[in-house]
Amino acid sequence: MTGRASGDASGSADQNAWAAVPARLRANGLRWTPQRRLLLEVLAGTSGHVTGVELVERCRELDPGVIPSTVYRTLDVLEELGVVRHAHGVDGREEFHILPATDHGHLYCTNCHGAWEVGADEAGPLLKAIERTRGFRVQLSHLSIAGLCQACGESSAG
């Protein structure tokens, strides 16, 4: 589930979100540094999901001196600003959702390794049942369910 190049109809809204980040950082008493600028350039060219390792690699392609800890600290700050949101895949690796519009969980096929997003409308009944029976409130953005997709399930049944 890696990011893809941006280029959809929401491009101008995305550009506005990225353009506002330097002022939002300064308003929170943080500096607008060359390293943060570089990470924002990389993030602005990405949509969907991306791992921290992938972001470090992309930043290092532009500046080999990039330090991973700086990337991760900046991601933490950007998450506080709502620009990215982190989640964990079924394999435990951390993924970042770029400019998340809505919360969603993920389904992962253990056979073909496909991945699909599950929105609140679809996951809602499950989340409500867990809360009702266990008193536990699930954070949808951290929900990852492993299993077999329809195609793999059908092929393994025969």
DSSP file (Angstrom, degrees, kcal/mol; ACC not computed):
  #  RESIDUE AA STRUCTURE BP1 BP2  ACC     N-H-->O    O-->H-N    N-H-->O    O-->H-N    TCO  KAPPA ALPHA  PHI   PSI    X-CA   Y-CA   Z-CA
    1    1 A M              0   0    0      0, 0.0     2,-0.2     0, 0.0   113,-0.0   0.000 360.0 360.0 360.0  69.0    0.0    0.0    0.0
    2    2 A T        -     0   0    0      1,-0.1    47,-0.3    48,-0.1    48,-0.3  -0.580 360.0 -91.9 -95.7 161.8    2.4    2.6   -1.1
    3    3 A G        -     0   0    0     -2,-0.2     2,-0.3    45,-0.2    45,-0.2  -0.208  35.0-146.5 -68.6 161.2    1.5    6.1   -2.2
    4    4 A R  B     -A   47   0A   0     43,-1.5    43,-1.4     1,-0.0     2,-0.1  -0.838  34.4 -80.0-122.6 162.8    0.7    7.1   -5.7
    5    5 A A        -     0   0    0     -2,-0.3    41,-0.2    41,-0.2     2,-0.1  -0.379  50.7-118.2 -63.8 139.0    1.4   10.3   -7.5
    6    6 A S        +     0   0    0     39,-0.4    -1,-0.1     1,-0.1    41,-0.0  -0.441  60.6 124.8 -76.7 151.6   -1.1   13.0   -6.8
    7    7 A G        +     0   0    0     -2,-0.1    -1,-0.1     0, 0.0     2,-0.1   0.360  33.2 124.9 169.0  21.5   -3.2   14.3   -9.6
    8    8 A D  S >  S-     0   0    0      1,-0.1     3,-1.6     3,-0.0    -2,-0.0  -0.247  77.1 -87.2 -91.2-176.7   -6.9   14.0   -8.8
    9    9 A A  T >  S+     0   0    0      1,-0.3     3,-0.5     2,-0.1     4,-0.2   0.688 122.0  65.6 -65.7 -19.8   -9.6   16.7   -8.7
   10   10 A S  T 3>  +     0   0    0      1,-0.2     4,-2.4     2,-0.1    -1,-0.3   0.285  68.8 112.4 -85.7  13.6   -8.8   17.5   -5.1
   11   11 A G  H <> S+     0   0    0     -3,-1.6     4,-2.6     1,-0.2    -1,-0.2   0.859  73.7  49.3 -55.5 -41.9   -5.4   18.8   -6.1
   12   12 A S  H <> S+     0   0    0     -3,-0.5     4,-2.2     2,-0.2    -1,-0.2   0.886 111.0  49.7 -69.5 -36.7   -6.1   22.5   -5.4
   13   13 A A  H  > S+     0   0    0     -4,-0.2     4,-2.1     2,-0.2    -1,-0.2   0.905 112.0  49.5 -64.4 -39.8   -7.5   21.6   -1.9
   14   14 A D  H  X S+     0   0    0     -4,-2.4     4,-2.5     2,-0.2    -2,-0.2   0.921 109.1  51.7 -63.0 -44.1   -4.3   19.5   -1.3
   15   15 A Q  H  X S+     0   0    0     -4,-2.6     4,-2.6     1,-0.2    -2,-0.2   0.902 109.7  49.8 -60.4 -41.1   -2.1   22.4   -2.5
   16   16 A N  H  X S+     0   0    0     -4,-2.2     4,-1.5     2,-0.2    -1,-0.2   0.900 109.2  51.8 -64.0 -40.4   -3.9   24.7    0.0
   17   17 A A  H  X S+     0   0    0     -4,-2.1     4,-0.6     1,-0.2    -2,-0.2   0.929 113.6  43.6 -62.2 -45.0   -3.4   22.2    2.8
   18   18 A W  H >< S+     0   0    0     -4,-2.5     3,-1.1     1,-0.2    -2,-0.2   0.901 110.3  55.6 -67.4 -40.2    0.3   22.0    2.1
   19   19 A A  H 3< S+     0   0    0     -4,-2.6     4,-0.4     1,-0.3    -1,-0.2   0.795 105.2  54.0 -63.2 -28.0    0.7   25.8    1.6
   20   20 A A  H 3X S+     0   0    0     -4,-1.5     4,-2.1    -3,-0.2    -1,-0.3   0.646  86.9  84.1 -80.6 -15.1   -0.7   26.3    5.1
   21   21 A V  H <X S+     0   0    0     -3,-1.1     4,-2.7    -4,-0.6     5,-0.2   0.908  84.0  53.6 -61.2 -47.6    1.7   24.1    6.9
   22   22 A P  H  > S+     0   0    0      0, 0.0     4,-2.4     0, 0.0    -1,-0.2   0.928 112.9  44.3 -55.4 -45.4    4.6   26.5    7.3
   23   23 A A  H  > S+     0   0    0     -4,-0.4     4,-2.4     1,-0.2    -2,-0.2   0.888 112.8  51.9 -65.9 -37.9    2.4   29.1    9.0
   24   24 A R  H  X S+     0   0    0     -4,-2.1     4,-0.9     2,-0.2    -1,-0.2   0.880 109.7  49.8 -66.2 -37.3    0.7   26.4   11.2
   25   25 A L  H ><>S+     0   0    0     -4,-2.7     5,-2.6     2,-0.2     3,-0.9   0.953 112.4  46.7 -63.6 -49.0    4.1   25.2   12.3
   26   26 A R  H ><5S+     0   0    0     -4,-2.4     3,-2.0     1,-0.3    -2,-0.2   0.877 106.8  58.0 -61.8 -37.5    5.2   28.7   13.2
   27   27 A A  H 3<5S+     0   0    0     -4,-2.4    -1,-0.3     1,-0.3    -2,-0.2   0.756 106.1  51.0 -64.0 -23.5    1.9   29.4   15.0
   28   28 A N  T <<5S-     0   0    0     -4,-0.9    -1,-0.3    -3,-0.9    -2,-0.2   0.202 126.6-102.0 -97.4  14.6    2.8   26.4   17.2
   29   29 A G  T < 5S+     0   0    0     -3,-2.0     2,-0.3     1,-0.3    -3,-0.2   0.686  80.8 130.8  78.1  18.5    6.3   27.8   18.0
   30   30 A L      < -     0   0    0     -5,-2.6    -1,-0.3    -6,-0.2     2,-0.2  -0.770  55.1-117.7-107.8 152.1    8.1   25.5   15.5
   31   31 A R        -     0   0    0     -2,-0.3     2,-0.9    -3,-0.1     5,-0.1  -0.538  14.4-128.1 -87.1 151.9   10.6   26.5   12.9
   32   32 A W        -     0   0    0     -2,-0.2    -1,-0.0     4,-0.1    -9,-0.0  -0.849  43.1-178.7 -96.3  97.9   10.2   26.0    9.1
   33   33 A T     >  -     0   0    0     -2,-0.9     4,-2.5     1,-0.1     5,-0.2  -0.524  42.3-111.0-100.4 162.9   13.5   24.2    8.4
   34   34 A P  H  > S+     0   0    0      0, 0.0     4,-2.4     0, 0.0     5,-0.1   0.871 119.4  54.0 -58.3 -36.3   15.0   23.0    5.1
   35   35 A Q  H  > S+     0   0    0      2,-0.2     4,-2.2     1,-0.2     5,-0.2   0.909 109.6  46.2 -66.4 -41.1   14.4   19.4    6.3
   36   36 A R  H  > S+     0   0    0      2,-0.2     4,-2.5     1,-0.2    -1,-0.2   0.893 111.3  52.7 -66.4 -39.4   10.7   20.0    7.0
   37   37 A R  H  X S+     0   0    0     -4,-2.5     4,-2.1     2,-0.2    -2,-0.2   0.925 109.6  49.2 -61.0 -44.3   10.4   21.8    3.6
   38   38 A L  H  X S+     0   0    0     -4,-2.4     4,-2.2     2,-0.2    -2,-0.2   0.929 110.8  49.0 -62.2 -46.7   11.9   18.7    1.8
   39   39 A L  H  X S+     0   0    0     -4,-2.2     4,-3.0     1,-0.2    -1,-0.2   0.908 110.5  51.3 -61.2 -41.4    9.6   16.3    3.6
   40   40 A L  H  X S+     0   0    0     -4,-2.5     4,-2.7     1,-0.2    -1,-0.2   0.881 107.4  53.2 -64.3 -36.6    6.6   18.4    2.7
   41   41 A E  H  X S+     0   0    0     -4,-2.1     4,-0.9     2,-0.2    -1,-0.2   0.925 112.1  45.1 -61.0 -43.5    7.7   18.4   -0.9
   42   42 A V  H >< S+     0   0    0     -4,-2.2     3,-0.6     1,-0.2    -2,-0.2   0.929 114.5  47.9 -66.3 -45.3    7.8   14.6   -0.9
   43   43 A L  H >< S+     0   0    0     -4,-3.0     3,-1.9     1,-0.2    -2,-0.2   0.885 106.1  57.8 -63.1 -38.6    4.5   14.3    0.9
   44   44 A A  H 3< S+     0   0    0     -4,-2.7    -1,-0.2     1,-0.3    -2,-0.2   0.763 105.3  51.7 -64.8 -24.1    2.8   16.7   -1.5
   45   45 A G  T << S+     0   0    0     -4,-0.9   -39,-0.4    -3,-0.6     2,-0.4   0.264 105.9  70.6 -92.2  11.3    3.8   14.4   -4.3
   46   46 A T    <   +     0   0    0     -3,-1.9     2,-0.3   -41,-0.2   -41,-0.2  -0.951  55.5 178.5-128.9 144.3    2.3   11.4   -2.6
   47   47 A S  B     +A    4   0A   0    -43,-1.4   -43,-1.5    -2,-0.4     2,-0.5  -0.940  54.3  20.1-137.7 165.7   -1.3   10.4   -1.9
   48   48 A G  S    S-     0   0    0     50,-0.5    50,-2.5    -2,-0.3     2,-0.3  -0.687 110.0 -15.5  83.8-125.9   -2.8    7.5   -0.2
   49   49 A H  E     +B   97   0B   0     -2,-0.5     2,-0.3   -47,-0.3    48,-0.2  -0.881  57.7 167.5-122.1 148.3   -0.5    5.5    2.1
   50   50 A V  E     -B   96   0B   0     46,-1.7    46,-3.3    -2,-0.3     2,-0.2  -0.977  28.9-121.9-156.0 146.6    3.2    5.4    2.5
   51   51 A T  E  >  -B   95   0B   0     -2,-0.3     4,-2.0    44,-0.2    44,-0.2  -0.512  25.6-117.4 -87.5 160.5    5.6    4.0    5.1
   52   52 A G  H  > S+     0   0    0     42,-0.7     4,-2.5     1,-0.2     5,-0.2   0.882 116.8  55.4 -61.3 -38.8    8.1    6.0    7.0
   53   53 A V  H  > S+     0   0    0      1,-0.2     4,-2.5     2,-0.2    -1,-0.2   0.913 107.0  49.9 -61.0 -43.5   10.9    4.0    5.4
   54   54 A E  H  > S+     0   0    0      1,-0.2     4,-2.5     2,-0.2    -1,-0.2   0.896 110.4  50.3 -62.8 -39.3    9.6    4.9    2.0
   55   55 A L  H  X S+     0   0    0     -4,-2.0     4,-2.5     2,-0.2    -2,-0.2   0.915 109.7  49.9 -65.9 -41.8    9.5    8.6    3.0
   56   56 A V  H  X S+     0   0    0     -4,-2.5     4,-2.6     1,-0.2    -2,-0.2   0.933 112.1  49.0 -60.5 -44.9   13.1    8.5    4.3
   57   57 A E  H  X S+     0   0    0     -4,-2.5     4,-1.5     1,-0.2    -2,-0.2   0.916 111.6  48.3 -61.7 -43.2   14.2    6.9    1.0
   58   58 A R  H  X S+     0   0    0     -4,-2.5     4,-0.8     1,-0.2    -1,-0.2   0.891 112.6  48.4 -65.6 -38.9   12.3    9.5   -1.1
   59   59 A C  H >X S+     0   0    0     -4,-2.5     4,-2.4     1,-0.2     3,-0.8   0.906 109.5  52.9 -65.7 -40.5   13.8   12.3    0.9
   60   60 A R  H 3< S+     0   0    0     -4,-2.6    -1,-0.2     1,-0.3    -2,-0.2   0.773  99.3  63.0 -68.3 -25.1   17.3   10.9    0.6
   61   61 A E  H 3< S+     0   0    0     -4,-1.5    -1,-0.3     1,-0.2    -2,-0.2   0.842 114.1  34.8 -64.1 -31.1   16.9   10.7   -3.2
   62   62 A L  H << S+     0   0    0     -4,-0.8    -2,-0.2    -3,-0.8    -1,-0.2   0.763 139.5  14.1 -91.5 -30.6   16.7   14.5   -3.1
   63   63 A D    ><  -     0   0    0     -4,-2.4     3,-2.0    -5,-0.1    -1,-0.3  -0.802  62.3-162.0-149.3 101.0   19.1   15.0   -0.2
   64   64 A P  T 3  S+     0   0    0      0, 0.0    -4,-0.1     0, 0.0    -3,-0.1   0.660  87.7  68.3 -60.2 -15.4   21.4   12.2    0.8
   65   65 A G  T 3   +     0   0    0     -6,-0.1    -5,-0.1     2,-0.1     2,-0.1   0.408  68.5 130.0 -85.0   3.0   22.0   13.9    4.2
   66   66 A V    <   -     0   0    0     -3,-2.0     3,-0.1    -7,-0.1    -6,-0.1  -0.348  51.8-141.9 -62.5 134.2   18.5   13.4    5.4
   67   67 A I    >>  -     0   0    0      1,-0.1     4,-1.5    -2,-0.1     3,-1.0  -0.868   5.9-140.0-100.2 125.8   18.4   11.9    8.9
   68   68 A P  H 3> S+     0   0    0      0, 0.0     4,-2.5     0, 0.0     5,-0.2   0.863 100.9  58.0 -53.3 -40.7   15.6    9.4    9.6
   69   69 A S  H 3> S+     0   0    0      1,-0.2     4,-2.4     2,-0.2     5,-0.2   0.851 104.0  53.1 -62.1 -32.7   14.9   10.7   13.1
   70   70 A T  H <> S+     0   0    0     -3,-1.0     4,-2.2     2,-0.2    -1,-0.2   0.907 108.8  49.5 -66.6 -41.2   14.2   14.1   11.6
   71   71 A V  H  X S+     0   0    0     -4,-1.5     4,-2.3     2,-0.2    -2,-0.2   0.943 113.6  45.5 -61.7 -48.0   11.7   12.7    9.2
   72   72 A Y  H  X S+     0   0    0     -4,-2.5     4,-2.0     2,-0.2    -2,-0.2   0.883 112.3  50.3 -67.1 -38.8    9.9   10.7   11.9
   73   73 A R  H  X S+     0   0    0     -4,-2.4     4,-1.9    -5,-0.2    -1,-0.2   0.907 111.7  48.9 -64.3 -39.8    9.8   13.7   14.4
   74   74 A T  H  X S+     0   0    0     -4,-2.2     4,-2.8     1,-0.2    -2,-0.2   0.887 107.8  54.3 -67.2 -38.1    8.4   15.9   11.6
   75   75 A L  H  X S+     0   0    0     -4,-2.3     4,-2.1     2,-0.2    -1,-0.2   0.893 106.2  53.1 -60.8 -39.3    5.8   13.2   10.8
   76   76 A D  H  X S+     0   0    0     -4,-2.0     4,-1.8     2,-0.2    -1,-0.2   0.925 111.1  45.9 -60.3 -44.3    4.7   13.3   14.5
   77   77 A V  H  X S+     0   0    0     -4,-1.9     4,-1.4     1,-0.2    -2,-0.2   0.918 111.8  51.1 -64.6 -43.8    4.3   17.1   14.3
   78   78 A L  H  <>S+     0   0    0     -4,-2.8     5,-2.4     1,-0.2     6,-0.8   0.827 106.8  54.7 -65.2 -31.0    2.4   16.8   11.0
   79   79 A E  H ><5S+     0   0    0     -4,-2.1     3,-1.1     1,-0.2    -1,-0.2   0.903 104.4  53.5 -68.0 -39.4    0.1   14.2   12.6
   80   80 A E  H 3<5S+     0   0    0     -4,-1.8    -2,-0.2     1,-0.3    -1,-0.2   0.839 109.4  49.7 -60.8 -31.9   -0.7   16.7   15.4
   81   81 A L  T 3<5S-     0   0    0     -4,-1.4    -1,-0.3    -5,-0.1    -2,-0.2   0.538 116.8-117.1 -83.3  -7.6   -1.6   19.2   12.7
   82   82 A G  T < 5S+     0   0    0     -3,-1.1    -3,-0.2    -4,-0.4    -2,-0.1   0.616  83.2 118.1  82.8  13.2   -3.9   16.6   11.0
   83   83 A V  S   <S+     0   0    0     -5,-2.4    16,-2.7     1,-0.2     2,-0.3   0.824  82.4  15.6 -82.2 -33.1   -1.8   16.5    7.8
   84   84 A V  E     -C   98   0B   0     -6,-0.8     2,-0.4    14,-0.2    -2,-0.3  -0.920  66.0-158.4-131.9 160.9   -0.9   12.9    8.1
   85   85 A R  E     -C   97   0B   0     12,-1.6    12,-3.5    -2,-0.3     2,-0.3  -0.995  14.2-140.4-139.2 136.1   -2.3   10.0   10.2
   86   86 A H  E     +C   96   0B   0     -2,-0.4     2,-0.3    10,-0.2    10,-0.2  -0.661  23.8 165.5 -98.4 155.3   -0.5    6.9   11.1
   87   87 A A  E     -C   95   0B   0      8,-2.3     8,-3.0    -2,-0.3     2,-0.4  -0.911  30.4-118.3-149.6 172.9   -1.8    3.3   11.3
   88   88 A H  E     -C   94   0B   0     -2,-0.3     6,-0.2     6,-0.2     5,-0.1  -0.980  19.7-137.7-123.9 132.9   -0.2   -0.1   11.5
   89   89 A G    >   -     0   0    0      4,-2.5     3,-2.2    -2,-0.4    55,-0.1  -0.216  39.1 -94.1 -75.1 174.0   -0.7   -2.9    9.0
   90   90 A V  T 3  S+     0   0    0      1,-0.3    -1,-0.1     2,-0.1    56,-0.1   0.745 128.1  58.2 -64.2 -21.6   -1.2   -6.5   10.0
   91   91 A D  T 3  S-     0   0    0      2,-0.1    -1,-0.3     1,-0.0     3,-0.1   0.435 119.1-112.6 -86.5   1.1    2.5   -7.0    9.7
   92   92 A G    <   +     0   0    0     -3,-2.2    -2,-0.1     1,-0.3     2,-0.1   0.276  69.9 138.8  91.2 -11.2    3.1   -4.3   12.3
   93   93 A R        -     0   0    0     -5,-0.1    -4,-2.5     1,-0.1     2,-0.4  -0.417  55.7-116.5 -73.4 145.4    4.7   -1.8   10.0
   94   94 A E  E     - C   0  88B   0     -6,-0.2   -42,-0.7    -2,-0.1     2,-0.3  -0.632  32.3-171.9 -82.5 132.6    3.7    1.8   10.4
   95   95 A E  E     -BC  51  87B   0     -8,-3.0    -8,-2.3    -2,-0.4     2,-0.5  -0.925  13.1-141.6-122.0 149.5    1.9    3.5    7.5
   96   96 A F  E     -BC  50  86B   0    -46,-3.3   -46,-1.7    -2,-0.3     2,-0.6  -0.940   5.9-145.8-113.9 133.1    1.0    7.1    7.0
   97   97 A H  E     -BC  49  85B   0    -12,-3.5   -12,-1.6    -2,-0.5     2,-0.4  -0.861  22.3-135.5 -94.6 124.9   -2.2    8.3    5.4
   98   98 A I  E    S- C   0  84B   0    -50,-2.5   -50,-0.5    -2,-0.6   -14,-0.2  -0.705  76.1 -15.6 -89.0 128.4   -1.6   11.5    3.5
   99   99 A L  S    S-     0   0    0    -16,-2.7    -1,-0.3    -2,-0.4     2,-0.2   0.929  85.6-148.6  43.7  61.7   -4.1   14.3    4.0
  100  100 A P        -     0   0    0      0, 0.0    -1,-0.2     0, 0.0     3,-0.1  -0.396  21.8-175.4 -65.4 125.8   -6.7   11.9    5.5
  101  101 A A  S    S+     0   0    0      1,-0.3     2,-0.3    -2,-0.2    -2,-0.1   0.854  70.2   4.2 -86.2 -40.0  -10.3   13.0    4.6
  102  102 A T  S    S-     0   0    0     39,-0.0    -1,-0.3     2,-0.0     2,-0.1  -0.966  81.9 -97.5-142.4 157.0  -12.0   10.3    6.7
  103  103 A D        +     0   0    0     -2,-0.3    17,-0.6    -3,-0.1     2,-0.3  -0.476  48.2 164.9 -70.2 146.2  -11.1    7.5    9.1
  104  104 A H  E     -D  119   0C   0     15,-0.2    15,-0.2    -2,-0.1    39,-0.1  -0.980  25.6-143.1-157.4 156.3  -10.9    4.1    7.6
  105  105 A G  E     -D  118   0C   0     13,-2.9    13,-2.3    -2,-0.3     2,-0.4  -0.376  24.9-116.9-104.9-170.1   -9.5    0.7    8.5
  106  106 A H  E     -De 117 144C   0     37,-2.3    39,-2.7    11,-0.2     2,-0.4  -0.984   9.0-153.6-138.5 145.6   -7.9   -1.9    6.2
  107  107 A L  E     -De 116 145C   0      9,-2.8     9,-2.2    -2,-0.4     2,-0.4  -0.955  18.4-165.8-110.5 135.1   -8.5   -5.4    4.9
  108  108 A Y  E     -De 115 146C   0     37,-2.8    39,-2.2    -2,-0.4     2,-0.6  -0.987  15.4-139.4-125.3 129.3   -5.5   -7.4    3.9
  109  109 A C  E  >  - e   0 147C   0      5,-2.4     4,-1.2    -2,-0.4    39,-0.2  -0.774   6.8-156.8 -86.2 123.6   -5.5  -10.7    1.9
  110  110 A T  T  4 S+     0   0    0     37,-2.9    38,-0.1    -2,-0.6    -1,-0.1   0.595  89.6  46.0 -76.0 -10.3   -3.0  -13.1    3.3
  111  111 A N  T  4 S+     0   0    0     36,-0.4    -1,-0.1     3,-0.1    37,-0.1   0.900 127.7  17.8 -96.1 -58.5   -2.8  -14.9    0.0
  112  112 A C  T  4 S-     0   0    0      2,-0.1    -2,-0.1    37,-0.0    36,-0.1   0.548  95.2-128.0 -93.6  -7.7   -2.5  -12.3   -2.7
  113  113 A H     <  +     0   0    0     -4,-1.2    -3,-0.1     1,-0.2     2,-0.0   0.683  52.7 156.0  67.8  20.5   -1.4   -9.5   -0.4
  114  114 A G        -     0   0    0     -6,-0.0    -5,-2.4  -113,-0.0     2,-0.4  -0.344  27.3-153.3 -69.4 159.1   -4.1   -7.2   -1.7
  115  115 A A  E     -D  108   0C   0     -7,-0.2     2,-0.3    -2,-0.0    -7,-0.2  -0.999  12.6-177.4-139.9 140.3   -5.3   -4.3    0.5
  116  116 A W  E     -D  107   0C   0     -9,-2.2    -9,-2.8    -2,-0.4     2,-0.3  -0.984  25.2-120.1-138.0 146.7   -8.6   -2.5    0.7
  117  117 A E  E     -D  106   0C   0     -2,-0.3     2,-0.5   -11,-0.2   -11,-0.2  -0.622  18.9-155.5 -84.6 145.7   -9.9    0.4    2.8
  118  118 A V  E     -D  105   0C   0    -13,-2.3   -13,-2.9    -2,-0.3    25,-0.1  -0.981  14.1-149.7-123.3 117.0  -13.0   -0.1    5.0
  119  119 A G  E  >  -D  104   0C   0     -2,-0.5     4,-2.6   -15,-0.2     3,-0.4  -0.242  29.5-100.7 -81.9 171.6  -14.9    3.0    5.8
  120  120 A A  H  > S+     0   0    0    -17,-0.6     4,-2.1     1,-0.2     7,-0.1   0.832 119.7  59.7 -60.9 -34.6  -17.0    3.9    8.8
  121  121 A D  H  4 S+     0   0    0      1,-0.2    -1,-0.2     2,-0.2    -3,-0.0   0.900 113.8  36.1 -63.2 -39.4  -20.2    3.0    7.1
  122  122 A E  H  4 S+     0   0    0     -3,-0.4     4,-0.3     1,-0.2    -2,-0.2   0.875 124.4  39.9 -80.8 -39.6  -19.1   -0.6    6.4
  123  123 A A  H >X S+     0   0    0     -4,-2.6     4,-2.4     1,-0.2     3,-0.5   0.664  92.0  91.8 -83.8 -16.9  -17.1   -1.1    9.7
  124  124 A G  H 3X S+     0   0    0     -4,-2.1     4,-2.8    -5,-0.3     5,-0.2   0.860  82.4  50.7 -49.1 -50.4  -19.7    0.7   11.9
  125  125 A P  H 3> S+     0   0    0      0, 0.0     4,-2.1     0, 0.0    -1,-0.2   0.897 113.1  46.9 -58.7 -39.8  -21.8   -2.3   12.8
  126  126 A L  H <> S+     0   0    0     -3,-0.5     4,-2.3    -4,-0.3    -2,-0.2   0.934 113.4  48.0 -64.8 -46.2  -18.7   -4.3   13.9
  127  127 A L  H  X S+     0   0    0     -4,-2.4     4,-2.2     1,-0.2    11,-0.2   0.896 112.5  48.9 -63.5 -40.6  -17.3   -1.4   15.9
  128  128 A K  H  X S+     0   0    0     -4,-2.8     4,-2.8    -5,-0.2    -1,-0.2   0.889 109.9  52.0 -66.4 -38.7  -20.7   -0.8   17.6
  129  129 A A  H  X S+     0   0    0     -4,-2.1     4,-2.6    -5,-0.2     5,-0.3   0.908 110.1  48.5 -64.2 -41.4  -21.0   -4.5   18.5
  130  130 A I  H  X>S+     0   0    0     -4,-2.3     4,-2.4     2,-0.2     6,-0.9   0.916 113.9  46.4 -64.6 -42.5  -17.5   -4.5   20.0
  131  131 A E  H  X5S+     0   0    0     -4,-2.2     4,-1.7     4,-0.2    -2,-0.2   0.917 114.5  47.9 -65.8 -41.8  -18.4   -1.4   22.1
  132  132 A R  H  <5S+     0   0    0     -4,-2.8    -2,-0.2     1,-0.2    -1,-0.2   0.927 121.2  33.8 -65.7 -45.3  -21.7   -2.8   23.1
  133  133 A T  H  <5S+     0   0    0     -4,-2.6    -2,-0.2    -5,-0.2    -1,-0.2   0.795 135.9  21.1 -84.3 -28.4  -20.4   -6.3   24.2
  134  134 A R  H  <5S-     0   0    0     -4,-2.4    -3,-0.2    -5,-0.3    -2,-0.2   0.543  92.0-124.5-117.4 -11.2  -17.0   -5.3   25.5
  135  135 A G     << +     0   0    0     -4,-1.7     2,-0.5    -5,-0.5    -4,-0.2   0.757  66.9 136.9  70.5  23.2  -17.2   -1.6   26.3
  136  136 A F        -     0   0    0     -6,-0.9     2,-0.7    -9,-0.1    -1,-0.3  -0.903  47.4-148.5-111.0 126.5  -14.2   -1.1   24.0
  137  137 A R        -     0   0    0     -2,-0.5     2,-0.3    -3,-0.1    -9,-0.1  -0.843  16.1-148.9 -97.1 113.0  -14.1    1.7   21.6
  138  138 A V        -     0   0    0     -2,-0.7     2,-0.9   -11,-0.2     3,-0.1  -0.601  10.7-132.9 -81.2 136.1  -12.1    0.8   18.5
  139  139 A Q    >   -     0   0    0     -2,-0.3     3,-2.4     1,-0.2     4,-0.2  -0.821  15.8-152.7 -87.2 109.4  -10.1    3.5   16.6
  140  140 A L  G >  S+     0   0    0     -2,-0.9     3,-1.9     1,-0.3    -1,-0.2   0.841  91.0  61.6 -54.7 -38.2  -11.1    2.8   13.0
  141  141 A S  G 3  S+     0   0    0      1,-0.3    -1,-0.3   -36,-0.1   -53,-0.2   0.649 106.9  47.0 -67.4 -11.3   -7.9    4.2   11.7
  142  142 A H  G <  S+     0   0    0     -3,-2.4     2,-0.6   -55,-0.1    -1,-0.3   0.292  85.2 114.6-108.1   8.0   -6.0    1.5   13.6
  143  143 A L    <   +     0   0    0     -3,-1.9   -37,-2.3    -4,-0.2     2,-0.4  -0.703  35.7 169.6 -85.0 121.8   -8.2   -1.4   12.5
  144  144 A S  E     -e  106   0C   0     -2,-0.6     2,-0.5   -39,-0.2   -37,-0.2  -0.991  10.7-169.8-132.4 124.3   -6.5   -4.0   10.3
  145  145 A I  E     -e  107   0C   0    -39,-2.7   -37,-2.8    -2,-0.4     2,-0.3  -0.963   6.0-156.8-119.8 126.9   -8.2   -7.3    9.5
  146  146 A A  E     +e  108   0C   0     -2,-0.5     2,-0.3   -39,-0.2   -37,-0.2  -0.783  38.6 103.4-100.9 145.1   -6.3  -10.2    7.8
  147  147 A G  E     -e  109   0C   0    -39,-2.2   -37,-2.9    -2,-0.3     2,-0.5  -0.938  68.6 -51.7 177.7-156.4   -8.1  -12.9    5.8
  148  148 A L        -     0   0    0     -2,-0.3   -39,-0.1   -39,-0.2   -40,-0.0  -0.916  45.1-131.3-110.1 133.5   -8.8  -14.0    2.3
  149  149 A C     >  -     0   0    0     -2,-0.5     4,-2.8     1,-0.1     5,-0.2  -0.236  37.1 -96.7 -69.7 170.2  -10.3  -11.8   -0.4
  150  150 A Q  H  > S+     0   0    0      1,-0.2     4,-2.5     2,-0.2     5,-0.2   0.911 123.3  48.7 -57.8 -46.2  -13.2  -13.1   -2.4
  151  151 A A  H  > S+     0   0    0      1,-0.2     4,-2.0     2,-0.2    -1,-0.2   0.918 115.2  43.4 -63.4 -44.3  -11.1  -14.2   -5.3
  152  152 A C  H  > S+     0   0    0      2,-0.2     4,-1.9     1,-0.2    -1,-0.2   0.874 113.2  52.8 -69.9 -36.2   -8.6  -16.1   -3.1
  153  153 A G  H  X S+     0   0    0     -4,-2.8     4,-1.1     1,-0.2    -2,-0.2   0.900 110.7  46.9 -64.3 -40.6  -11.3  -17.5   -1.0
  154  154 A E  H  X S+     0   0    0     -4,-2.5     4,-0.7    -5,-0.2    -2,-0.2   0.885 112.4  49.3 -68.6 -38.9  -13.1  -18.9   -4.1
  155  155 A S  H  < S+     0   0    0     -4,-2.0     3,-0.2     1,-0.2    -1,-0.2   0.823 112.2  47.9 -72.2 -29.9   -9.9  -20.4   -5.6
  156  156 A S  H  < S+     0   0    0     -4,-1.9    -1,-0.2     1,-0.2    -2,-0.2   0.689 104.3  61.4 -82.4 -17.6   -9.0  -22.1   -2.3
  157  157 A A  H  <        0   0    0     -4,-1.1    -1,-0.2     1,-0.2    -2,-0.2   0.734 360.0 360.0 -78.2 -21.9  -12.5  -23.5   -1.8
  158  158 A G     <        0   0    0     -4,-0.7    -1,-0.2    -3,-0.2    -2,-0.1   0.435 360.0 360.0 -92.2 360.0  -12.3  -25.6   -5.1
